[in-house]
Amino acid sequence: MTTLHLKHGWFLAIFLFCTAIVLANVAHYILFRLIKRKEAEGTSQFAPGWGVQRHLAHPARAIFLITCLLLILPSIPLLSDRWEDIVQQGLLMALIISLGWMAIGGVYVAQTLLLRKYDLSAENNIRARRVHTQFQLFRRMLISFLIIITIGALLWSFHDPRIWHYGTGLLASAGVASLVLATAAKSTASNILAGLQIALTEPIRLDDVVIVQGEWGRIEEITSAYVVIRIWDLRRLIVPLSYFIENSFQNWTRESSDILGTAFLYVDYSIPVESLRARLNEIVHPSKLWDGKVCGLQVTNLSEKTMELRCLMSSRNASESFDLRCLVREEMTAWIQQNYPNAFPTVRLSSHSDAVSTAS
């Protein structure tokens, strides 16, 4: 009879465990099936692309399962009080970790929600780059804060008052720990402070065109320790955050993305400048690379051998400016070759014997 009672008790425990798994999965399926349908419909509550399914589905499944297990735990027979406390403590810790995971996922969803109207691919995207840069840095700080809160909650979940004291001390001493870490890791702390300063003062933003250490590229990523710059030839330049606070650099899109480009020509004095100016207008005005603002040609320097001409053109962004400058150089050089082939700088040399024979 006792053996039958034990078998019946274990069968009930297994049945309750399976019931918890089924209930958790059913609740998770129904909830996220509705969310997925709302996203497909594109309603205002769940617009597509928010990342609710991607960031919240897995932690929600864990929370549903752990909650069901906690509810059926008192109903499991043949479980002593000691083992029940141990299992309950483990499930409670897993629930706290899942809630922290859920909160971090919520940060990503909130970021997607708040940034959806700031399109980085827009032509004039200065405000979008500013907001994306600030949110990227603040997101990392908020996630770090949530991790500290989760660790403190884990320590508070224990029944031992001494561990409670450790959990309280963990949060209360966060400021002191920051000072100690700042002293022990000066470079890391300086990068963190530099990241906060960059988020507030905005010397650089995502997708900014910069020249750093002689390299032209775009700001691809800003982390809590370094900045990734995508060079024009697809190389990546990794620069510490503190570099942008302590050193000078060029930012071509600080206020706006439009930019002036130049193309220099070195020709002989015999060439008519007005004809070159007219040819420049014929090249630039029909081009889609020109923004319709600035187009001009000026004599910027004279030497004993050549005349320096500067072709000045405006474009919507640095990439189009580079292509337009190359186009102007090619077309102007070809036009000079066809119409004034003798106007290119030449160096004339004559030997002494040639000079004597000519005199004779």
N, C-alpha and C positions, 0 to 999 in steps of 0.2 A: 504493500500500500504506500509506503514511504517512497519507494523508487518511482511508482506511478505519479506520486505528487510532485517529485522533483522533475520528472520528464514534462509533466503538465506545466510546471512553473517556467522551465526553460523554453518550452514551446510558446508560452504567452509572451515571454521577453522577446523572442525572435519575431513573433507576430507584431508586437508593438513597434519594434525597431523598423521592420519593413513598412508598417503603416506610416511611421514618421517620414520615411524616405518618399513614399508615394504622395503623401499630403504636401510635403515641401515642393516636390517637383510639379504637382498639379497646380498649386498656388503660383509658383514661379512661371509656369507655362501660360496660365490664364492672364496674369498681369502683363507679362512682356509680349504676349500675343496681341493684347489690346494696344500696347504702346507701339508695336510694330505696325499695326493697322492704322493708327493715328498718324504715324510718320509717313506711311504710304499715301494717306489722304492729304497730307500737308496741312493739317489743321494748325491753328495758332498755338495750341497747347504743346504739341509735339511736332515741330517742324522737322523735315528730313535733314540729316546731317548734323544733328545735335550730339550724336555719340552716346545716347542713353543706352542703347543696346550694347555698344562696345565697352563702355566704362562701368556700367552698373549691373549688367546681367549676372556676371560671376559672383561678385560680393553679395548680391541679393539672394542668389541660390544658396550660398553658404549660410546667410542669416536665416532664411526660411527653414533649412534643415536643422540648424542648431536650436532654433526656437522650438521646433516640434519635438526634438529629443529632450529638451529641458521640460516640456510639458508632460511627456510620458514617463520621465524618469521616476517620479514617485510611485507610479503604478507597476514598476517592474518588481516581481517577487524575488525572494531568495537573495536579496542584495543587502548586505549589512550596512549599518549607518556609516561606518568608516569608509567603505568603498563607495557608498552613495555620495558622501562629501567629496571624495577625490574626483569621481566622475563629474559631479556638478561643478567643481572648481575648474576642471579642464574644459568643460563645455562653456562655462562663463568666460574663461580667458579666450577661447576660440571665438566667442560671440563679440567680445571687445575688439579683437583683431579684425574681424569681419566688418564691424561698424567703422573702424578706422579706415579700412580699405574702401568701404562705401563712401566715406567722407572725402577721401582723396579722389575717387572717381567723380564725386559731385563737383569738386573743384574744376576738373577738366570739362565737365558738362557746362558748368557756369561760365567758364572761359569761352567755350564755343558759342554759347548763347549771347554773351555780351559782345563778342567780336564778329558776329555774323554780318553786321552791317558795315564793317570796316574791311574793305576788299583790298588786299595787297596787290592784286593784278590790275587795279585801276590805273589810269594814266597819271592822274595827279593824286598820289597816295601818301602824301606827307602825314596827314592826320592818322591814317590807318597804320602807317609804320610807327608812329609815336605811341599809339594805343597798344599795338601788338607788343612792342618792346617793353612797355611798362607792365603789362599783364604777364608777360613771360617771366620777368624777374620777381614780381609779387607772387606769382603762382608757386615758384620754388620756395619762397619764404613761408607761404601759408602751408605748404605740404610739410616742411620741416617742423612748423609749429604743431600740426596735427599729429605727426609722429611722436613728438614729445608728450602731447596730451594722451595719446594711446598708451605709451609706456607707463605714464603715471597712473592711468586707469587700470592697467594690468596689475600694478603693485597694490592699488587700493582694493582690488577684488579679493585679496587674501584676507582671511579672518584674523591673522596675527597683527596686533596693533603695532608691533615693531616694523613690519613691512609697510603698514599704512604711513608710518612716520617716514620711511624711505620714499614712498610715493609723493608725499607732501614736500619732502626736502628736494626731490628731483625737480619739481616745478618751481619751488621757492628759490632754489640756488641756480636757476638757469642764467640769471644775470651774472652771478659770480663766475660760473663756469665759462661764460662768454669772455669775461675779462682774462681768465686764466688761459683759455685757448688763444686769445689774441696775443698774449705775451709769449706763449710757447710757439705759436705759428704766425709770425708777423706777416709773412707774405700771403697766407691764406686769409687772414683777417683783413688785410688791406684790399684784397680782391673782393671780399664780401662787401666791405664799405664802399669800394669803388663801384660795385654793381648797384648799390642803393643810390649812390650819387648820380650814376649814369641814368637810372630810371627817373630821377627827379629833374636833372638839368638837361638831359637829352643831347649830349655831344654826338652820339651816334644812335641810330635806330636800325631796325631790321630793314634790309634791302637798300640801305644807304650805299652810295658809290663813294669809296674812299681810296686814298693813296697812303699806304703805310709801308715804311721801309722801302720806298721806291717801287712798290707793287700796286698795280691798279686792280681793284676788285670790288665785290659787293659784300655787305654784312649778311652772312647766311644764318648764323646762330649766335645767340648771346646766352652763355651759361652763367652759373654763379662763380666761375673761376676764370673763364677765358672767353675769347670771341673768335669765331670761325669766319674767315674771310675767303670767299670763293674768287680766286684769281681768274682773269679772263681766259687763261688756257686750261681751266678746270682744276688747277692745283688748289690746295687749301692751306692758308696761312693761319696758324694758331698763335694768337696774341693774348697775353694776360690782360685782365680787365684794368688793372692798375696802369697799364701802358697808356691808355686813352686819357687818364687823368694827369699823368706826370709828363707826357711828351706831346709835342706838336704833330699834327697830321692834317691831311687835306680831306675835307668832306664836301663833295661836289653836289650833294642834294640836301644840304642842311636846311635851307629855307624853301627851295623849290627844285624840281627835277630838270627844268629847262636850263640850257647852258650854251655859252658861246664857244664856237670852234674856230681854229685858225689853220690856214694852209699858206706856207711861205714859198715864194717863187724868187729865184735869183736870175736876173736877165740882164742883157746888155742895155746901154742907154738908148740905143737906136729904136727900141720897140715902142709903139704908141700905147700909153697907159690907158687912154680912153677906150681903145678897141678891146683891151684886156678886160676892162670893167664891164663893157657891154657883153662880152662873152661869158663872164662870170654870172651875170644875171640870166643869160640864156640857159646856163647849166643848173643853177640853183632853183629858180622860180618854179619850173615844172616838177621838181623832185618832191616826192612824198616825205623825204627825210627832213625837209625844211619846214619850220613852224610858221613861216610868213612874217617874221618880225624884223630880223637884221640880216642884211646882205650888202657887203661893200668891199671895195678894194682900195688900198692906200699904199703910197710909197713910204715905208717906215724907216729906210736907212739907205745911205749911199756910201759906196767905197770907191777906191781908185779903179776898180775893175768891174764891179757889178752894181745893179740897182735892186734893192730888196723890196718886194711887194708882199703885202699881207692881205690875204683873202679872209674876210670875217663873215661867219655864218652862224645863225642860231638854230637850235634844234630842241625837240621836246625832252630829250634825255641824253645821257652820256653815250649810250650805245648808238643811237641814231646820229649823234654828232660825229662819232668816230667814222662811221660809214660815209657820211656826207663829206668829211674832210678828205677821205681817200678818193671819193668820186671827183671832187674838185681838182685834186692834184693830177689825177689821170687825164681828165678831160682838158684841163688847161695846158698840160704838157703836150698832149696830142695836137691841140689847136696851134700852139706855138711851132711845133715841128712842121705842120702843114703850111702855115702862113708866114712865119718868120723864122726859118731854120737857122739863120745866122745870128739870131738874137740870144742864143744861149752863151753863157760865159765861155770864153776860149783863152787859151794860153799860147802866145806866139813866141817861138824861139828861132833864132838865127845864129849860125856859126860865124866866126870871124872871117873864114875863107870866103863864105858866101857874100859877106858884106864887102870884101875887097874886090871880088869879081864883079859885083854889081857896080861899084864905084869906077872900075876900069871900063 
